Amino acid sequence: MNERTIFHEIISGEVNSKVVYRDHLVTAFEDIRPKSPVHILIVPNKYIKNLNSIKDTENQKVLLGHMIFICSKIAKIKKIQDTGYRLVMNCNKDAGQEIDYLHIHLVGGKPLGSFLEMKK
């Protein structure tokens, strides 16, 4: 690991955040600059830079599955499971990854429209 990120500080409790879910594998908290009424970030408690850094191990495969499962659990907590929500995982700069720490965005709470609007 090259640097500490804000996610390290949120997970450790050094920085206050609105945590909506935590277990032994992941922490989920509200985005400080939400793009929709519900915008939650789900991060592993143990540092992984991005999806390209995932190792071909059973533990890391289980972690990814757990992260997605927790998204559905949070959607129920936030009462958007029936109206709909989107999961986004950016990998590197061209995709829009701003923080070098694996995370999933769970967004919803309003109609989200088309997923991709290509920029010229």
C-alpha positions in Angstrom: 0.0 0.0 0.0 1.5 3.3 -1.1 -0.8 5.8 0.7 -3.6 6.1 3.2 -6.9 7.2 1.8 -9.9 8.8 3.3 -11.5 5.3 3.2 -8.8 4.0 5.6 -9.7 6.8 8.0 -13.4 6.1 7.8 -13.0 2.4 8.4 -10.7 3.0 11.4 -13.1 5.6 12.8 -10.5 8.4 12.6 -12.9 10.4 10.4 -16.6 10.7 11.1 -18.9 9.3 8.5 -22.5 8.1 8.3 -21.9 4.4 8.4 -25.0 2.4 7.3 -23.5 -1.1 7.6 -20.4 -2.7 8.9 -19.2 -6.3 9.4 -15.9 -8.2 9.5 -15.4 -7.8 5.8 -16.9 -4.5 4.6 -17.9 -1.0 5.7 -20.6 0.9 3.9 -21.2 4.7 4.4 -22.9 7.6 2.8 -21.0 9.4 0.0 -20.1 13.0 1.1 -21.0 14.3 -2.4 -24.1 12.2 -3.3 -25.2 11.9 -6.9 -28.7 10.7 -5.9 -30.9 10.7 -2.8 -29.3 7.3 -1.9 -25.5 7.1 -2.6 -23.6 4.6 -0.5 -20.0 3.5 -0.8 -19.2 -0.1 0.0 -15.5 -0.8 0.8 -13.6 -3.8 2.0 -12.1 -3.4 5.4 -8.8 -4.6 4.2 -7.1 -2.4 1.5 -7.4 -3.4 -2.1 -6.4 -0.7 -4.7 -9.0 -1.6 -7.4 -10.6 -4.5 -9.3 -7.3 -5.2 -11.2 -5.6 -5.8 -7.8 -7.9 -8.7 -6.9 -6.0 -11.9 -6.4 -7.3 -15.3 -7.7 -7.9 -16.5 -4.2 -11.0 -17.9 -2.6 -11.0 -15.2 0.1 -11.0 -12.4 -2.4 -13.6 -14.0 -4.6 -15.8 -14.4 -1.5 -15.2 -10.8 -0.6 -16.4 -9.5 -4.0 -19.5 -11.7 -3.7 -20.1 -10.4 -0.2 -19.8 -6.8 -1.3 -22.5 -7.3 -3.9 -24.7 -9.2 -1.4 -24.4 -6.3 1.1 -25.5 -3.9 -1.7 -28.8 -5.7 -1.8 -29.1 -5.7 2.0 -28.5 -1.9 2.0 -31.0 -1.4 -0.8 -33.6 -3.0 1.6 -32.4 -0.9 4.5 -32.8 2.3 2.4 -36.1 1.0 1.0 -35.1 1.2 -2.7 -35.1 -2.5 -3.5 -38.4 -2.3 -5.4 -38.0 1.0 -7.1 -34.5 0.2 -8.3 -30.8 1.0 -7.8 -27.5 0.9 -9.7 -24.1 -0.5 -8.7 -21.0 1.1 -10.1 -17.4 0.0 -9.7 -14.9 2.3 -11.4 -11.4 1.0 -12.1 -8.6 3.5 -12.8 -8.8 7.1 -14.0 -10.5 6.7 -17.4 -13.4 5.1 -15.6 -13.6 7.9 -13.0 -12.0 6.2 -10.0 -11.0 9.1 -7.8 -9.8 7.2 -4.7 -7.4 4.3 -5.1 -9.3 1.9 -2.9 -11.7 -0.7 -4.2 -15.3 0.4 -3.7 -18.8 0.0 -5.1 -21.2 2.9 -5.5 -24.8 2.0 -4.7 -27.1 4.8 -6.1 -30.8 5.1 -6.2 -33.8 6.9 -4.7 -34.8 8.5 -8.0 -35.1 7.5 -11.7 -31.4 7.2 -12.9 -32.0 7.2 -16.6 -29.6 5.8 -19.1 -26.4 4.4 -17.6 -23.9 5.5 -20.3 -23.8 8.9 -21.9 -20.8 8.9 -24.1 -18.6 12.0 -24.1 -17.0 13.1 -27.3 
